[in-house]
Amino acid sequence: MFNSSTKISLLISLTLFFSCSSKPEKTYEELKREGKKSIIFPEEVEKSLKKYPLISKEYIFNEKFFADSSKNNTLNALSINDVKLFANKLKKDEINESNKYTLNDYFKIEEAKINHKYQAYLDKLDIGMTKESICYALNRIEFGDSLAILVWKDEYSSYDACPFFAGTDFFATIITDGKVVETIQLAMKENTADAPMGSTTIKTSKINSKGLVSSLYDCLVDEDGAEVEHITDKYNYQISKKGFTKVK
């Protein structure tokens, strides 16, 4: 059927085929060195980049996204160092700066857990204090070949008595040229109660293909179920290598 030279050629071809097809997938670092991936992440982020799956369709952060975001919580918890990296660049404006207080509670709780002092922390809890706070990685959005947004969240709840609060803050952090540029609160959902008063606050956002972040804020305050105050607001940020710029 085959002469000896044909058999040798076929054997060489098959050997080359299987050896090539069995080569391991190139790492992110190898692709970056070859210039095939020009978005450079900080070393700390790069180690856990697999925790941020790429979003390639619509960037809509609404209540469906809030619910879906809890599916992989146990796999995607962030380290305290990751959160410090992002929180240190929290935007200093009237919309975002208040988030530093919630994140400071996260740092207190996480440090207590790391130092095996969480039970002691719980023993000293009082009304209105944060009982639990955990941060999780969610998604990655890439704009062109030099800028990425990392989406992450902080889930928190208070001591089990009035006043009570529980919620989730969703954050967006700009990464470019191997640096963390800036972080903003992207969305949120929070419930509070201090009988007979209560409130529900929801903020949703959309990010379009040009990097415009459009946010809607809605806070309903009630007393024994009757509406007392309803606050709404909307605002936009433009994403760039310099950070989040508020625009009309």
FIVOZA-647005 format. One line per 5 residues: number of its first residue (from 1); for each residue x, y, z of C-alpha. Coordinates in steps of 0.25 Angstrom, whole numbers, plus 5000, padded with zeros to 4 digits. Layout:
NUM> X Y Z  ...
//
This chain:
1> 5000 5000 5000  5011 5010 5004  5025 5010 5000  5036 5012 5011  5038 5027 5008
6> 5023 5030 5008  5022 5023 5022  5033 5031 5028  5027 5044 5022  5013 5040 5028
11> 5019 5037 5042  5027 5050 5042  5014 5058 5039  5006 5051 5050  5017 5053 5060
16> 5017 5068 5057  5002 5069 5057  5000 5062 5071  5012 5070 5077  5007 5083 5072
21> 4992 5080 5076  4997 5076 5090  5004 5089 5093  4999 5095 5106  4991 5108 5104
26> 5000 5120 5105  4999 5128 5118  4995 5142 5120  5009 5146 5122  5014 5139 5110
31> 5003 5146 5101  5007 5159 5107  5022 5158 5104  5018 5154 5090  5010 5167 5089
36> 4997 5159 5087  4991 5165 5099  4994 5180 5102  4985 5182 5114  4995 5181 5126
41> 4989 5178 5139  4996 5181 5153  5003 5168 5157  4994 5166 5169  4982 5166 5160
46> 4988 5158 5149  4990 5146 5158  4975 5146 5160  4970 5150 5147  4962 5137 5144
51> 4952 5142 5155  4948 5153 5146  4941 5147 5134  4941 5156 5122  4927 5162 5119
56> 4926 5163 5104  4911 5168 5102  4903 5178 5108  4908 5184 5121  4895 5186 5129
61> 4896 5186 5145  4882 5184 5149  4874 5175 5159  4876 5163 5150  4891 5165 5150
66> 4890 5167 5165  4884 5153 5167  4893 5146 5157  4905 5152 5164  4903 5143 5176
71> 4905 5130 5168  4920 5129 5169  4922 5136 5182  4930 5125 5189  4940 5124 5178
76> 4942 5138 5176  4945 5145 5189  4955 5156 5189  4967 5157 5198  4969 5169 5207
81> 4981 5173 5199  4973 5173 5186  4962 5182 5192  4972 5191 5198  4978 5193 5184
86> 4964 5197 5178  4959 5205 5190  4971 5214 5191  4967 5220 5178  4952 5222 5182
91> 4948 5235 5175  4947 5247 5184  4934 5253 5181  4920 5255 5187  4915 5242 5181
96> 4926 5232 5184  4934 5237 5196  4923 5232 5206  4926 5218 5202  4940 5218 5209
101> 4932 5217 5222  4926 5203 5218  4939 5199 5212  4946 5203 5225  4937 5193 5233
106> 4941 5182 5223  4956 5184 5226  4953 5184 5241  4945 5171 5240  4955 5164 5230
111> 4967 5168 5239  4960 5162 5251  4957 5149 5243  4972 5148 5238  4977 5150 5253
116> 4967 5140 5258  4960 5151 5266  4946 5151 5259  4939 5145 5270  4944 5156 5279
121> 4940 5166 5269  4926 5160 5269  4925 5160 5285  4927 5175 5285  4916 5178 5274
126> 4905 5187 5277  4893 5193 5270  4896 5200 5257  4910 5193 5255  4914 5185 5243
131> 4914 5170 5246  4918 5164 5233  4925 5169 5220  4931 5161 5209  4937 5166 5196
136> 4936 5158 5183  4941 5159 5169  4931 5159 5158  4934 5163 5143  4944 5170 5134
141> 4941 5179 5123  4951 5183 5112  4952 5196 5104  4961 5195 5092  4975 5189 5096
146> 4979 5197 5107  4968 5200 5117  4960 5190 5126  4949 5192 5136  4948 5182 5148
151> 4935 5180 5154  4934 5175 5169  4925 5176 5180  4924 5177 5196  4913 5170 5202
156> 4910 5175 5217  4900 5174 5228  4898 5179 5242  4896 5174 5256  4883 5167 5257
161> 4875 5178 5264  4868 5191 5260  4874 5200 5254  4877 5189 5244  4883 5190 5230
166> 4888 5180 5219  4892 5183 5205  4902 5181 5193  4911 5191 5187  4916 5189 5173
171> 4929 5196 5169  4936 5198 5156  4951 5200 5156  4959 5206 5144  4972 5198 5140
176> 4982 5203 5130  4997 5202 5128  4999 5193 5140  4992 5202 5150  4979 5204 5157
181> 4974 5218 5153  4961 5220 5160  4949 5214 5166  4934 5218 5167  4922 5211 5172
186> 4915 5206 5160  4902 5201 5166  4896 5197 5179  4884 5191 5187  4882 5194 5202
191> 4870 5192 5212  4870 5199 5225  4860 5198 5237  4859 5206 5249  4844 5204 5253
196> 4835 5210 5250  4844 5216 5238  4850 5208 5227  4856 5210 5214  4860 5203 5201
201> 4871 5209 5192  4874 5204 5178  4885 5209 5168  4886 5203 5155  4896 5206 5143
206> 4899 5204 5129  4912 5205 5122  4912 5207 5107  4922 5203 5096  4928 5217 5097
211> 4931 5216 5112  4919 5225 5117  4914 5221 5131  4899 5225 5133  4894 5223 5147
216> 4880 5224 5153  4878 5225 5168  4865 5222 5175  4862 5223 5190  4849 5220 5196
221> 4847 5224 5211  4834 5219 5218  4828 5219 5231  4819 5207 5235  4818 5204 5220
226> 4814 5218 5216  4823 5226 5207  4830 5238 5214  4840 5242 5204  4844 5237 5190
231> 4858 5242 5185  4863 5240 5171  4875 5245 5163  4883 5241 5151  4897 5245 5146
236> 4908 5240 5137  4922 5238 5137  4932 5236 5125  4942 5226 5126  4957 5229 5121
241> 4971 5226 5125  4970 5238 5134  4959 5232 5142  4944 5235 5143  4940 5249 5139
246> 4926 5253 5143  4918 5258 5130  4904 5263 5127
//
